[in-house]
Amino acid sequence: MHQSHSNIAKRLKRADGHLRMIIKMIEQGEPCVELAQQLQAVENAIDNAKKALIHDHIDHCLTRAGGKTGRLGRAALAEFRTITKYL
């Protein structure tokens, strides 16, 4: 587990709590504009957590493999290509 994973988990737990609040707002009949605003906030929080995870992976995992040649270098490059499609 990377050092930053606990911070990412905290972000996601906050987003989870926020999402639960939005569900209650829907059940209580809150205005759609407010719901859309809150959903956008949750979406942004999750997107930021995803980016932090990917950047952490690049910094810690792929940097270690950088400069390697042969099979290890090719594997690191393939992994980099795969993970960047989630940005």
N, C-alpha and C positions, 0 to 999 in steps of 0.2 A: 504494500500500500504506500502510495506517495504521501509526502508530508502535507500537501495541499488537499488531499482527499477529504479530510475532516472538515475543512472550510467549505468545500463544495457540498458535502452532505448537509452542513448547516444551512447553506443557501437553499437547497432543495427542500429541507424541512420547513423553512419559512414559506417557500412557494406552496408547499402542500397545505399549510395552515391557511394561507391566503385563498387557495382554491376551495377549501372547505367553507370558508366564509362566503365565497361567491355562490356556492351551492345553496347556502341558507338564504342569501339575498334573492336567488331565483325563486325558492320556495315561498318567500315572503312577498313576492310580486314587486320587487324593486324595479325602477325604470330601466329599460333596455340600454339607454345611453350609459348609465352608471355601470351596468353589468359589462358592457363592452369595454369600458375604460379599465375596469378591474381585471378583466380577462387579458387585456393587452399587457398590463403590469405583470401578471403571472407568466405570460408568454415570454416577455423580456427577461424575467428572472431566470427562467429555465434556459433560455438561449445563452445568457451570460454564464450560467453554470456549465453548459456544454462547451463553450469557448474556453473557459478556464481549464476544464479537464483536458481538452485537446492541446492547449498551449503547454500545460504541465507535462503531458505525454511527450510532446516534441522536445521540451527542455530537458527532461530527465532520461527518457528511454532512447530517443532517436539520436540525441547528441552523443551518447555513449558509443553508439554504433557508427557515428560519423567518421569518415576517413578510412573505414575498413573496406577491404576489397574482397572479391570473391563472393561466396555464398552469403556471408553475413552482411556485406555491404548491399547486395542486391535485395536481401530480405528486409533490411532497414528502409531502403528506398521504396519498396513495394508497400510496406506498412505506412510510410509517410503519405504515399499517394492515396491509400485507402482512407486514412483518417482525415485527410484534408477535404474529402468530399462532404464531410459532415459540418464544415464551417459555414 
